[in-house]
Amino acid sequence: MKPRRHGNGHAVRDRRIPRVRFRAFGASSLDFELLCWVDNPELRGRVLDALNTAVYKRFIAEGIEIPYAKQDLYIKEMPQPGE
């Protein structure tokens, strides 16, 4: 089977069709997993980086924002000087 080149030239195999799985509801997210095969397992990190970068850039192009957890801090009383 012929490999597909992504991003920086690292290959994802065509032998098995890449799949996306919805795995869980996160605290502020919907958690998905992309499953694919790479030519050389030693390149896994580089392929993962290229795929994540491509997904992130596509999200930006489509106007999709990634939610980040935030916390608000409320001050009930300000301490008095000298306390």
PDB file with one MODEL, atoms N, CA, C and O in Angstrom:
MODEL        1
ATOM      1  N   MET A   1       0.833  -1.185   0.000  1.00  0.00           N
ATOM      2  CA  MET A   1       0.000   0.000   0.000  1.00  0.00           C
ATOM      3  C   MET A   1       0.876   1.246   0.000  1.00  0.00           C
ATOM      4  O   MET A   1       1.995   1.243   0.513  1.00  0.00           O
ATOM      5  N   LYS A   2       0.349   2.288  -0.576  1.00  0.00           N
ATOM      6  CA  LYS A   2       1.081   3.542  -0.701  1.00  0.00           C
ATOM      7  C   LYS A   2       0.856   4.430   0.522  1.00  0.00           C
ATOM      8  O   LYS A   2      -0.286   4.568   0.961  1.00  0.00           O
ATOM      9  N   PRO A   3       1.906   5.038   1.090  1.00  0.00           N
ATOM     10  CA  PRO A   3       1.713   5.936   2.233  1.00  0.00           C
ATOM     11  C   PRO A   3       1.258   7.322   1.778  1.00  0.00           C
ATOM     12  O   PRO A   3       1.593   7.761   0.678  1.00  0.00           O
ATOM     13  N   ARG A   4       0.505   7.996   2.615  1.00  0.00           N
ATOM     14  CA  ARG A   4       0.129   9.392   2.382  1.00  0.00           C
ATOM     15  C   ARG A   4       1.085  10.257   3.182  1.00  0.00           C
ATOM     16  O   ARG A   4       1.353   9.974   4.350  1.00  0.00           O
ATOM     17  N   ARG A   5       1.597  11.302   2.566  1.00  0.00           N
ATOM     18  CA  ARG A   5       2.505  12.216   3.249  1.00  0.00           C
ATOM     19  C   ARG A   5       1.703  13.342   3.877  1.00  0.00           C
ATOM     20  O   ARG A   5       0.822  13.912   3.233  1.00  0.00           O
ATOM     21  N   HIS A   6       1.999  13.667   5.128  1.00  0.00           N
ATOM     22  CA  HIS A   6       1.287  14.717   5.844  1.00  0.00           C
ATOM     23  C   HIS A   6       2.275  15.737   6.374  1.00  0.00           C
ATOM     24  O   HIS A   6       3.340  15.392   6.886  1.00  0.00           O
ATOM     25  N   GLY A   7       1.899  16.996   6.241  1.00  0.00           N
ATOM     26  CA  GLY A   7       2.656  18.081   6.853  1.00  0.00           C
ATOM     27  C   GLY A   7       4.116  18.090   6.481  1.00  0.00           C
ATOM     28  O   GLY A   7       4.487  18.546   5.399  1.00  0.00           O
ATOM     29  N   ASN A   8       4.948  17.586   7.376  1.00  0.00           N
ATOM     30  CA  ASN A   8       6.394  17.668   7.189  1.00  0.00           C
ATOM     31  C   ASN A   8       6.966  16.440   6.485  1.00  0.00           C
ATOM     32  O   ASN A   8       8.157  16.159   6.626  1.00  0.00           O
ATOM     33  N   GLY A   9       6.152  15.701   5.731  1.00  0.00           N
ATOM     34  CA  GLY A   9       6.652  14.602   4.922  1.00  0.00           C
ATOM     35  C   GLY A   9       6.574  13.228   5.568  1.00  0.00           C
ATOM     36  O   GLY A   9       6.959  12.239   4.945  1.00  0.00           O
ATOM     37  N   HIS A  10       6.082  13.140   6.809  1.00  0.00           N
ATOM     38  CA  HIS A  10       5.966  11.835   7.461  1.00  0.00           C
ATOM     39  C   HIS A  10       4.715  11.138   6.971  1.00  0.00           C
ATOM     40  O   HIS A  10       3.727  11.790   6.633  1.00  0.00           O
ATOM     41  N   ALA A  11       4.752   9.831   6.930  1.00  0.00           N
ATOM     42  CA  ALA A  11       3.705   9.083   6.246  1.00  0.00           C
ATOM     43  C   ALA A  11       2.742   8.374   7.177  1.00  0.00           C
ATOM     44  O   ALA A  11       3.124   7.815   8.205  1.00  0.00           O
ATOM     45  N   VAL A  12       1.473   8.417   6.780  1.00  0.00           N
ATOM     46  CA  VAL A  12       0.412   7.620   7.388  1.00  0.00           C
ATOM     47  C   VAL A  12       0.019   6.590   6.333  1.00  0.00           C
ATOM     48  O   VAL A  12      -0.210   6.941   5.175  1.00  0.00           O
ATOM     49  N   ARG A  13      -0.059   5.331   6.727  1.00  0.00           N
ATOM     50  CA  ARG A  13      -0.316   4.244   5.769  1.00  0.00           C
ATOM     51  C   ARG A  13      -1.755   4.265   5.258  1.00  0.00           C
ATOM     52  O   ARG A  13      -2.688   4.573   6.001  1.00  0.00           O
ATOM     53  N   ASP A  14      -1.917   3.931   3.976  1.00  0.00           N
ATOM     54  CA  ASP A  14      -3.237   3.788   3.369  1.00  0.00           C
ATOM     55  C   ASP A  14      -3.823   2.400   3.614  1.00  0.00           C
ATOM     56  O   ASP A  14      -5.010   2.171   3.385  1.00  0.00           O
ATOM     57  N   ARG A  15      -2.991   1.485   4.077  1.00  0.00           N
ATOM     58  CA  ARG A  15      -3.420   0.094   4.272  1.00  0.00           C
ATOM     59  C   ARG A  15      -4.672   0.022   5.129  1.00  0.00           C
ATOM     60  O   ARG A  15      -5.580  -0.763   4.857  1.00  0.00           O
ATOM     61  N   ARG A  16      -4.712   0.833   6.146  1.00  0.00           N
ATOM     62  CA  ARG A  16      -5.886   0.897   7.014  1.00  0.00           C
ATOM     63  C   ARG A  16      -6.409   2.320   6.998  1.00  0.00           C
ATOM     64  O   ARG A  16      -5.649   3.273   7.170  1.00  0.00           O
ATOM     65  N   ILE A  17      -7.687   2.458   6.795  1.00  0.00           N
ATOM     66  CA  ILE A  17      -8.298   3.783   6.724  1.00  0.00           C
ATOM     67  C   ILE A  17      -8.238   4.443   8.099  1.00  0.00           C
ATOM     68  O   ILE A  17      -8.622   3.826   9.093  1.00  0.00           O
ATOM     69  N   PRO A  18      -7.757   5.702   8.174  1.00  0.00           N
ATOM     70  CA  PRO A  18      -7.771   6.408   9.472  1.00  0.00           C
ATOM     71  C   PRO A  18      -9.204   6.515   9.988  1.00  0.00           C
ATOM     72  O   PRO A  18     -10.146   6.677   9.213  1.00  0.00           O
ATOM     73  N   ARG A  19      -9.350   6.421  11.300  1.00  0.00           N
ATOM     74  CA  ARG A  19     -10.666   6.484  11.919  1.00  0.00           C
ATOM     75  C   ARG A  19     -10.656   7.512  13.037  1.00  0.00           C
ATOM     76  O   ARG A  19      -9.618   7.781  13.642  1.00  0.00           O
ATOM     77  N   VAL A  20     -11.812   8.077  13.301  1.00  0.00           N
ATOM     78  CA  VAL A  20     -11.989   9.010  14.414  1.00  0.00           C
ATOM     79  C   VAL A  20     -13.012   8.401  15.350  1.00  0.00           C
ATOM     80  O   VAL A  20     -14.071   7.943  14.919  1.00  0.00           O
ATOM     81  N   ARG A  21     -12.690   8.397  16.630  1.00  0.00           N
ATOM     82  CA  ARG A  21     -13.593   7.844  17.641  1.00  0.00           C
ATOM     83  C   ARG A  21     -13.907   8.910  18.693  1.00  0.00           C
ATOM     84  O   ARG A  21     -13.012   9.600  19.182  1.00  0.00           O
ATOM     85  N   PHE A  22     -15.188   9.032  19.030  1.00  0.00           N
ATOM     86  CA  PHE A  22     -15.604   9.906  20.129  1.00  0.00           C
ATOM     87  C   PHE A  22     -15.435   9.112  21.409  1.00  0.00           C
ATOM     88  O   PHE A  22     -16.133   8.121  21.622  1.00  0.00           O
ATOM     89  N   ARG A  23     -14.521   9.535  22.259  1.00  0.00           N
ATOM     90  CA  ARG A  23     -14.171   8.736  23.437  1.00  0.00           C
ATOM     91  C   ARG A  23     -14.865   9.151  24.730  1.00  0.00           C
ATOM     92  O   ARG A  23     -15.226   8.292  25.535  1.00  0.00           O
ATOM     93  N   ALA A  24     -15.062  10.467  24.947  1.00  0.00           N
ATOM     94  CA  ALA A  24     -15.605  10.859  26.249  1.00  0.00           C
ATOM     95  C   ALA A  24     -16.056  12.316  26.245  1.00  0.00           C
ATOM     96  O   ALA A  24     -15.703  13.102  25.366  1.00  0.00           O
ATOM     97  N   PHE A  25     -16.847  12.644  27.260  1.00  0.00           N
ATOM     98  CA  PHE A  25     -17.171  14.027  27.551  1.00  0.00           C
ATOM     99  C   PHE A  25     -16.151  14.496  28.577  1.00  0.00           C
ATOM    100  O   PHE A  25     -16.104  13.962  29.686  1.00  0.00           O
ATOM    101  N   GLY A  26     -15.330  15.488  28.227  1.00  0.00           N
ATOM    102  CA  GLY A  26     -14.354  16.021  29.161  1.00  0.00           C
ATOM    103  C   GLY A  26     -14.982  17.115  30.008  1.00  0.00           C
ATOM    104  O   GLY A  26     -16.156  17.442  29.832  1.00  0.00           O
ATOM    105  N   ALA A  27     -14.206  17.686  30.930  1.00  0.00           N
ATOM    106  CA  ALA A  27     -14.697  18.753  31.799  1.00  0.00           C
ATOM    107  C   ALA A  27     -15.163  19.959  30.978  1.00  0.00           C
ATOM    108  O   ALA A  27     -16.178  20.575  31.304  1.00  0.00           O
ATOM    109  N   SER A  28     -14.436  20.294  29.927  1.00  0.00           N
ATOM    110  CA  SER A  28     -14.797  21.410  29.050  1.00  0.00           C
ATOM    111  C   SER A  28     -14.606  21.023  27.584  1.00  0.00           C
ATOM    112  O   SER A  28     -14.253  21.865  26.758  1.00  0.00           O
ATOM    113  N   SER A  29     -14.836  19.757  27.264  1.00  0.00           N
ATOM    114  CA  SER A  29     -14.526  19.315  25.904  1.00  0.00           C
ATOM    115  C   SER A  29     -15.303  18.064  25.516  1.00  0.00           C
ATOM    116  O   SER A  29     -15.915  17.393  26.346  1.00  0.00           O
ATOM    117  N   LEU A  30     -15.251  17.783  24.224  1.00  0.00           N
ATOM    118  CA  LEU A  30     -15.654  16.487  23.692  1.00  0.00           C
ATOM    119  C   LEU A  30     -14.339  15.840  23.276  1.00  0.00           C
ATOM    120  O   LEU A  30     -13.601  16.423  22.483  1.00  0.00           O
ATOM    121  N   ASP A  31     -14.028  14.663  23.782  1.00  0.00           N
ATOM    122  CA  ASP A  31     -12.729  14.034  23.547  1.00  0.00           C
ATOM    123  C   ASP A  31     -12.812  13.015  22.409  1.00  0.00           C
ATOM    124  O   ASP A  31     -13.549  12.032  22.488  1.00  0.00           O
ATOM    125  N   PHE A  32     -12.041  13.270  21.353  1.00  0.00           N
ATOM    126  CA  PHE A  32     -11.970  12.391  20.192  1.00  0.00           C
ATOM    127  C   PHE A  32     -10.572  11.799  20.090  1.00  0.00           C
ATOM    128  O   PHE A  32      -9.613  12.341  20.640  1.00  0.00           O
ATOM    129  N   GLU A  33     -10.470  10.690  19.386  1.00  0.00           N
ATOM    130  CA  GLU A  33      -9.180  10.046  19.151  1.00  0.00           C
ATOM    131  C   GLU A  33      -9.078   9.724  17.661  1.00  0.00           C
ATOM    132  O   GLU A  33     -10.003   9.159  17.078  1.00  0.00           O
ATOM    133  N   LEU A  34      -7.942  10.089  17.045  1.00  0.00           N
ATOM    134  CA  LEU A  34      -7.672   9.771  15.650  1.00  0.00           C
ATOM    135  C   LEU A  34      -6.792   8.531  15.629  1.00  0.00           C
ATOM    136  O   LEU A  34      -5.731   8.509  16.254  1.00  0.00           O
ATOM    137  N   LEU A  35      -7.226   7.500  14.916  1.00  0.00           N
ATOM    138  CA  LEU A  35      -6.494   6.246  14.826  1.00  0.00           C
ATOM    139  C   LEU A  35      -5.955   6.080  13.410  1.00  0.00           C
ATOM    140  O   LEU A  35      -6.717   6.135  12.445  1.00  0.00           O
ATOM    141  N   CYS A  36      -4.642   5.876  13.283  1.00  0.00           N
ATOM    142  CA  CYS A  36      -4.039   5.663  11.973  1.00  0.00           C
ATOM    143  C   CYS A  36      -2.749   4.865  12.142  1.00  0.00           C
ATOM    144  O   CYS A  36      -2.261   4.697  13.259  1.00  0.00           O
ATOM    145  N   TRP A  37      -2.208   4.382  11.049  1.00  0.00           N
ATOM    146  CA  TRP A  37      -0.969   3.605  11.035  1.00  0.00           C
ATOM    147  C   TRP A  37       0.128   4.449  10.404  1.00  0.00           C
ATOM    148  O   TRP A  37      -0.126   5.191   9.455  1.00  0.00           O
ATOM    149  N   VAL A  38       1.352   4.342  10.929  1.00  0.00           N
ATOM    150  CA  VAL A  38       2.489   5.069  10.364  1.00  0.00           C
ATOM    151  C   VAL A  38       3.470   4.081   9.744  1.00  0.00           C
ATOM    152  O   VAL A  38       3.510   2.907  10.111  1.00  0.00           O
ATOM    153  N   ASP A  39       4.272   4.591   8.780  1.00  0.00           N
ATOM    154  CA  ASP A  39       5.275   3.757   8.107  1.00  0.00           C
ATOM    155  C   ASP A  39       6.248   3.134   9.097  1.00  0.00           C
ATOM    156  O   ASP A  39       6.518   1.933   9.062  1.00  0.00           O
ATOM    157  N   ASN A  40       6.761   3.968   9.969  1.00  0.00           N
ATOM    158  CA  ASN A  40       7.834   3.565  10.867  1.00  0.00           C
ATOM    159  C   ASN A  40       7.472   3.989  12.289  1.00  0.00           C
ATOM    160  O   ASN A  40       7.366   5.187  12.553  1.00  0.00           O
ATOM    161  N   PRO A  41       7.281   3.055  13.204  1.00  0.00           N
ATOM    162  CA  PRO A  41       6.906   3.406  14.577  1.00  0.00           C
ATOM    163  C   PRO A  41       7.866   4.386  15.255  1.00  0.00           C
ATOM    164  O   PRO A  41       7.472   5.104  16.175  1.00  0.00           O
ATOM    165  N   GLU A  42       9.109   4.419  14.808  1.00  0.00           N
ATOM    166  CA  GLU A  42      10.057   5.372  15.393  1.00  0.00           C
ATOM    167  C   GLU A  42       9.678   6.815  15.077  1.00  0.00           C
ATOM    168  O   GLU A  42      10.120   7.738  15.762  1.00  0.00           O
ATOM    169  N   LEU A  43       8.865   7.013  14.047  1.00  0.00           N
ATOM    170  CA  LEU A  43       8.444   8.357  13.643  1.00  0.00           C
ATOM    171  C   LEU A  43       7.113   8.765  14.261  1.00  0.00           C
ATOM    172  O   LEU A  43       6.564   9.811  13.915  1.00  0.00           O
ATOM    173  N   ARG A  44       6.595   7.955  15.166  1.00  0.00           N
ATOM    174  CA  ARG A  44       5.282   8.206  15.753  1.00  0.00           C
ATOM    175  C   ARG A  44       5.145   9.625  16.295  1.00  0.00           C
ATOM    176  O   ARG A  44       4.141  10.287  16.035  1.00  0.00           O
ATOM    177  N   GLY A  45       6.125  10.096  17.033  1.00  0.00           N
ATOM    178  CA  GLY A  45       6.062  11.435  17.619  1.00  0.00           C
ATOM    179  C   GLY A  45       5.992  12.524  16.569  1.00  0.00           C
ATOM    180  O   GLY A  45       5.228  13.478  16.713  1.00  0.00           O
ATOM    181  N   ARG A  46       6.778  12.394  15.519  1.00  0.00           N
ATOM    182  CA  ARG A  46       6.780  13.396  14.449  1.00  0.00           C
ATOM    183  C   ARG A  46       5.455  13.383  13.679  1.00  0.00           C
ATOM    184  O   ARG A  46       4.922  14.436  13.329  1.00  0.00           O
ATOM    185  N   VAL A  47       4.933  12.186  13.423  1.00  0.00           N
ATOM    186  CA  VAL A  47       3.651  12.084  12.722  1.00  0.00           C
ATOM    187  C   VAL A  47       2.544  12.675  13.590  1.00  0.00           C
ATOM    188  O   VAL A  47       1.692  13.406  13.086  1.00  0.00           O
ATOM    189  N   LEU A  48       2.546  12.370  14.875  1.00  0.00           N
ATOM    190  CA  LEU A  48       1.551  12.905  15.796  1.00  0.00           C
ATOM    191  C   LEU A  48       1.602  14.436  15.810  1.00  0.00           C
ATOM    192  O   LEU A  48       0.562  15.094  15.784  1.00  0.00           O
ATOM    193  N   ASP A  49       2.806  14.998  15.852  1.00  0.00           N
ATOM    194  CA  ASP A  49       2.961  16.450  15.815  1.00  0.00           C
ATOM    195  C   ASP A  49       2.378  17.027  14.527  1.00  0.00           C
ATOM    196  O   ASP A  49       1.655  18.022  14.569  1.00  0.00           O
ATOM    197  N   ALA A  50       2.684  16.416  13.387  1.00  0.00           N
ATOM    198  CA  ALA A  50       2.189  16.914  12.099  1.00  0.00           C
ATOM    199  C   ALA A  50       0.663  16.843  12.025  1.00  0.00           C
ATOM    200  O   ALA A  50       0.021  17.775  11.539  1.00  0.00           O
ATOM    201  N   LEU A  51       0.084  15.748  12.501  1.00  0.00           N
ATOM    202  CA  LEU A  51      -1.368  15.593  12.477  1.00  0.00           C
ATOM    203  C   LEU A  51      -2.049  16.579  13.421  1.00  0.00           C
ATOM    204  O   LEU A  51      -3.039  17.208  13.047  1.00  0.00           O
ATOM    205  N   ASN A  52      -1.524  16.723  14.651  1.00  0.00           N
ATOM    206  CA  ASN A  52      -2.106  17.667  15.607  1.00  0.00           C
ATOM    207  C   ASN A  52      -2.028  19.096  15.086  1.00  0.00           C
ATOM    208  O   ASN A  52      -2.976  19.866  15.240  1.00  0.00           O
ATOM    209  N   THR A  53      -0.906  19.454  14.471  1.00  0.00           N
ATOM    210  CA  THR A  53      -0.740  20.794  13.914  1.00  0.00           C
ATOM    211  C   THR A  53      -1.747  21.036  12.789  1.00  0.00           C
ATOM    212  O   THR A  53      -2.345  22.109  12.705  1.00  0.00           O
ATOM    213  N   ALA A  54      -1.931  20.038  11.931  1.00  0.00           N
ATOM    214  CA  ALA A  54      -2.894  20.171  10.835  1.00  0.00           C
ATOM    215  C   ALA A  54      -4.319  20.343  11.364  1.00  0.00           C
ATOM    216  O   ALA A  54      -5.076  21.166  10.849  1.00  0.00           O
ATOM    217  N   VAL A  55      -4.685  19.575  12.382  1.00  0.00           N
ATOM    218  CA  VAL A  55      -6.018  19.688  12.978  1.00  0.00           C
ATOM    219  C   VAL A  55      -6.187  21.063  13.606  1.00  0.00           C
ATOM    220  O   VAL A  55      -7.220  21.705  13.413  1.00  0.00           O
ATOM    221  N   TYR A  56      -5.188  21.528  14.357  1.00  0.00           N
ATOM    222  CA  TYR A  56      -5.259  22.835  15.013  1.00  0.00           C
ATOM    223  C   TYR A  56      -5.421  23.960  13.985  1.00  0.00           C
ATOM    224  O   TYR A  56      -6.246  24.854  14.173  1.00  0.00           O
ATOM    225  N   LYS A  57      -4.640  23.920  12.904  1.00  0.00           N
ATOM    226  CA  LYS A  57      -4.740  24.953  11.865  1.00  0.00           C
ATOM    227  C   LYS A  57      -6.110  24.919  11.195  1.00  0.00           C
ATOM    228  O   LYS A  57      -6.658  25.966  10.850  1.00  0.00           O
ATOM    229  N   ARG A  58      -6.664  23.723  11.009  1.00  0.00           N
ATOM    230  CA  ARG A  58      -7.997  23.617  10.407  1.00  0.00           C
ATOM    231  C   ARG A  58      -9.055  24.180  11.347  1.00  0.00           C
ATOM    232  O   ARG A  58      -9.991  24.843  10.901  1.00  0.00           O
ATOM    233  N   PHE A  59      -8.914  23.924  12.644  1.00  0.00           N
ATOM    234  CA  PHE A  59      -9.842  24.505  13.616  1.00  0.00           C
ATOM    235  C   PHE A  59      -9.820  26.023  13.514  1.00  0.00           C
ATOM    236  O   PHE A  59     -10.876  26.657  13.495  1.00  0.00           O
ATOM    237  N   ILE A  60      -8.634  26.611  13.449  1.00  0.00           N
ATOM    238  CA  ILE A  60      -8.516  28.067  13.337  1.00  0.00           C
ATOM    239  C   ILE A  60      -9.202  28.551  12.060  1.00  0.00           C
ATOM    240  O   ILE A  60      -9.953  29.526  12.089  1.00  0.00           O
ATOM    241  N   ALA A  61      -8.946  27.874  10.944  1.00  0.00           N
ATOM    242  CA  ALA A  61      -9.538  28.257   9.659  1.00  0.00           C
ATOM    243  C   ALA A  61     -11.067  28.181   9.692  1.00  0.00           C
ATOM    244  O   ALA A  61     -11.744  28.974   9.038  1.00  0.00           O
ATOM    245  N   GLU A  62     -11.605  27.233  10.449  1.00  0.00           N
ATOM    246  CA  GLU A  62     -13.054  27.041  10.525  1.00  0.00           C
ATOM    247  C   GLU A  62     -13.695  27.839  11.657  1.00  0.00           C
ATOM    248  O   GLU A  62     -14.912  27.793  11.836  1.00  0.00           O
ATOM    249  N   GLY A  63     -12.879  28.577  12.428  1.00  0.00           N
ATOM    250  CA  GLY A  63     -13.418  29.373  13.530  1.00  0.00           C
ATOM    251  C   GLY A  63     -13.810  28.561  14.750  1.00  0.00           C
ATOM    252  O   GLY A  63     -14.649  28.993  15.541  1.00  0.00           O
ATOM    253  N   ILE A  64     -13.210  27.386  14.912  1.00  0.00           N
ATOM    254  CA  ILE A  64     -13.515  26.520  16.059  1.00  0.00           C
ATOM    255  C   ILE A  64     -12.558  26.860  17.196  1.00  0.00           C
ATOM    256  O   ILE A  64     -11.339  26.799  17.029  1.00  0.00           O
ATOM    257  N   GLU A  65     -13.110  27.216  18.341  1.00  0.00           N
ATOM    258  CA  GLU A  65     -12.295  27.549  19.505  1.00  0.00           C
ATOM    259  C   GLU A  65     -12.172  26.345  20.424  1.00  0.00           C
ATOM    260  O   GLU A  65     -13.123  25.581  20.592  1.00  0.00           O
ATOM    261  N   ILE A  66     -11.001  26.180  21.014  1.00  0.00           N
ATOM    262  CA  ILE A  66     -10.771  25.103  21.971  1.00  0.00           C
ATOM    263  C   ILE A  66     -11.054  25.668  23.365  1.00  0.00           C
ATOM    264  O   ILE A  66     -10.437  26.654  23.768  1.00  0.00           O
ATOM    265  N   PRO A  67     -11.984  25.050  24.106  1.00  0.00           N
ATOM    266  CA  PRO A  67     -12.300  25.578  25.429  1.00  0.00           C
ATOM    267  C   PRO A  67     -11.200  25.248  26.439  1.00  0.00           C
ATOM    268  O   PRO A  67     -10.699  24.125  26.494  1.00  0.00           O
ATOM    269  N   TYR A  68     -10.853  26.219  27.205  1.00  0.00           N
ATOM    270  CA  TYR A  68      -9.888  26.015  28.283  1.00  0.00           C
ATOM    271  C   TYR A  68     -10.586  26.287  29.600  1.00  0.00           C
ATOM    272  O   TYR A  68     -11.408  27.197  29.705  1.00  0.00           O
ATOM    273  N   ALA A  69     -10.257  25.500  30.590  1.00  0.00           N
ATOM    274  CA  ALA A  69     -10.853  25.691  31.908  1.00  0.00           C
ATOM    275  C   ALA A  69     -10.436  27.048  32.459  1.00  0.00           C
ATOM    276  O   ALA A  69      -9.283  27.454  32.316  1.00  0.00           O
ATOM    277  N   LYS A  70     -11.366  27.742  33.081  1.00  0.00           N
ATOM    278  CA  LYS A  70     -11.031  29.013  33.708  1.00  0.00           C
ATOM    279  C   LYS A  70     -11.675  29.050  35.078  1.00  0.00           C
ATOM    280  O   LYS A  70     -12.670  28.375  35.343  1.00  0.00           O
ATOM    281  N   GLN A  71     -11.091  29.842  35.924  1.00  0.00           N
ATOM    282  CA  GLN A  71     -11.628  30.001  37.264  1.00  0.00           C
ATOM    283  C   GLN A  71     -11.726  31.483  37.562  1.00  0.00           C
ATOM    284  O   GLN A  71     -10.827  32.254  37.226  1.00  0.00           O
ATOM    285  N   ASP A  72     -12.827  31.883  38.199  1.00  0.00           N
ATOM    286  CA  ASP A  72     -13.004  33.267  38.622  1.00  0.00           C
ATOM    287  C   ASP A  72     -12.712  33.349  40.110  1.00  0.00           C
ATOM    288  O   ASP A  72     -13.105  32.473  40.880  1.00  0.00           O
ATOM    289  N   LEU A  73     -12.028  34.397  40.501  1.00  0.00           N
ATOM    290  CA  LEU A  73     -11.683  34.614  41.908  1.00  0.00           C
ATOM    291  C   LEU A  73     -12.476  35.809  42.400  1.00  0.00           C
ATOM    292  O   LEU A  73     -12.395  36.896  41.828  1.00  0.00           O
ATOM    293  N   TYR A  74     -13.244  35.607  43.463  1.00  0.00           N
ATOM    294  CA  TYR A  74     -14.045  36.674  44.053  1.00  0.00           C
ATOM    295  C   TYR A  74     -13.451  37.025  45.413  1.00  0.00           C
ATOM    296  O   TYR A  74     -13.256  36.154  46.261  1.00  0.00           O
ATOM    297  N   ILE A  75     -13.167  38.301  45.608  1.00  0.00           N
ATOM    298  CA  ILE A  75     -12.631  38.758  46.894  1.00  0.00           C
ATOM    299  C   ILE A  75     -13.785  39.337  47.691  1.00  0.00           C
ATOM    300  O   ILE A  75     -14.406  40.312  47.270  1.00  0.00           O
ATOM    301  N   LYS A  76     -14.075  38.740  48.844  1.00  0.00           N
ATOM    302  CA  LYS A  76     -15.192  39.181  49.663  1.00  0.00           C
ATOM    303  C   LYS A  76     -14.853  40.470  50.404  1.00  0.00           C
ATOM    304  O   LYS A  76     -15.682  41.374  50.510  1.00  0.00           O
ATOM    305  N   GLU A  77     -13.635  40.543  50.910  1.00  0.00           N
ATOM    306  CA  GLU A  77     -13.187  41.730  51.638  1.00  0.00           C
ATOM    307  C   GLU A  77     -11.735  41.990  51.325  1.00  0.00           C
ATOM    308  O   GLU A  77     -10.932  41.066  51.197  1.00  0.00           O
ATOM    309  N   MET A  78     -11.413  43.251  51.205  1.00  0.00           N
ATOM    310  CA  MET A  78     -10.012  43.614  51.045  1.00  0.00           C
ATOM    311  C   MET A  78      -9.402  43.724  52.439  1.00  0.00           C
ATOM    312  O   MET A  78     -10.028  44.284  53.339  1.00  0.00           O
ATOM    313  N   PRO A  79      -8.199  43.202  52.632  1.00  0.00           N
ATOM    314  CA  PRO A  79      -7.562  43.343  53.960  1.00  0.00           C
ATOM    315  C   PRO A  79      -7.279  44.813  54.259  1.00  0.00           C
ATOM    316  O   PRO A  79      -6.930  45.591  53.371  1.00  0.00           O
ATOM    317  N   GLN A  80      -7.437  45.165  55.511  1.00  0.00           N
ATOM    318  CA  GLN A  80      -7.168  46.543  55.951  1.00  0.00           C
ATOM    319  C   GLN A  80      -5.667  46.758  56.067  1.00  0.00           C
ATOM    320  O   GLN A  80      -4.946  45.835  56.446  1.00  0.00           O
ATOM    321  N   PRO A  81      -5.185  47.938  55.756  1.00  0.00           N
ATOM    322  CA  PRO A  81      -3.747  48.212  55.903  1.00  0.00           C
ATOM    323  C   PRO A  81      -3.289  47.931  57.339  1.00  0.00           C
ATOM    324  O   PRO A  81      -3.963  48.295  58.302  1.00  0.00           O
ATOM    325  N   GLY A  82      -2.149  47.285  57.458  1.00  0.00           N
ATOM    326  CA  GLY A  82      -1.592  46.989  58.781  1.00  0.00           C
ATOM    327  C   GLY A  82      -2.060  45.671  59.353  1.00  0.00           C
ATOM    328  O   GLY A  82      -1.607  45.309  60.439  1.00  0.00           O
ATOM    329  N   GLU A  83      -2.909  44.950  58.716  1.00  0.00           N
ATOM    330  CA  GLU A  83      -3.371  43.663  59.244  1.00  0.00           C
ATOM    331  C   GLU A  83      -2.439  42.550  58.860  1.00  0.00           C
ATOM    332  O   GLU A  83      -2.673  41.397  59.220  1.00  0.00           O
TER     333      GLU A  83
ENDMDL
END
